[in-house]
Amino acid sequence: MKQTILGAGGAIGIELAKALPKFKADIRLVGRNPKKVNPTDELFQADLTDREQVFKAVGGSQVVYLTVGFDYNTRLWQQIWPPLIKNVIDACLHHKARLVFFDNVYAIGGDNVKHITEDSPISPTSKKGEVRAEVDRLIINSIEKRNLNAIIARSADFFSGVKDKSILMNTVYDNLAKGKKAQWFCNAKVIHSVSYTPDLAQGTAILGNTDSAYNKIWNLPTDSQKITGQDWINLFASEMKTSNKYQVLPSWGIKAVGIFVPILKEMYEMRYQYDRDYYFDSSKFNKEFNYTPTSNANAVKQTVDLLTKKNAGK
């Protein structure tokens, strides 16, 4: 029986494919244009917005990891996420496969982000959060009423040498690399947890291959250090040997600039993640699996070193 990654081409899918051979050699990578990560990977081309193709992609799977990432657009999320989750759940039930859903924490809103644990209530305060809350409830209800075996594996925003869809890399690393000031949203002096992609992938692989982990919510391994936006900027500036100067875009500025910059228009409703402490607590996972996440300082060092080598090879 295979372990299948739906949405295998993104940062998480790629790292998960690297992590899974420790547990299972029979791996299927599913996407529009999947590429091998391991020599024995099976490639399965599919459009995951099509129900029939989802069922075919899931067939013969023991565990299905859903790591797909769509463009950062509220309307697109509203159109695509609920039917996708319904189709994946139905396919897993039909083929008797287990589901591991790689989730974010958008379903948790307002002051509940000040300390995010597995017990934090579903409390969306944004339209994108409402979509993720609907998705989480579909999975939870299917566990309770349809005997689905599933895990919701949550992550904070994440970063690594793959910069795709990483706000930290786009606003801090990219700007510093161009000799510009780093950017931060709302308040750089409050706590803001960011997860490291390789740890997230290792955690997801561990959960997917642990029977007792199923039918629960887990926060994936993330350094417990209470680090601020300014601290992140200082870490990157130090490793890149560049200026640590930065500018803060206030919430009203996000809204104003969003008229011209689509991604910032989408960020405005998420400002609650930046105008107050945002702390992601993975102590439950770390204790259960005796796992020590990569420190923030080492994660930044590894990321900068990797990108420096990539850029030198161009």
Secondary structure, DSSP 8 states (H G I E B T S, - for coil): -EEEEESTTSHHHHHHHHHGGGT-S-EEEEESS---SSTT-EEEE--TTSHHHHHHHHTTEEEEEE-----S-HHHHHHHHHHHHHHHHHHHHHHT-EEEEEE-STTB-GGGGGSB-TT---B--SHHHHHHHHHHHHHHHHHHHH---EEEEE--SEESS--TT-HHIIIIIHHHHTTS-EEEES-TTSBB--EEHHHHHHHHHHHHT-GGGSSEEEE--------BHHHHHHHHHHHHTS---EEEE-HHHHHHHTTT-HHHHHHGGGGGGTSS-B-B--HHHHHHTT-----HHHHHHHHHHHHHHHHHT-
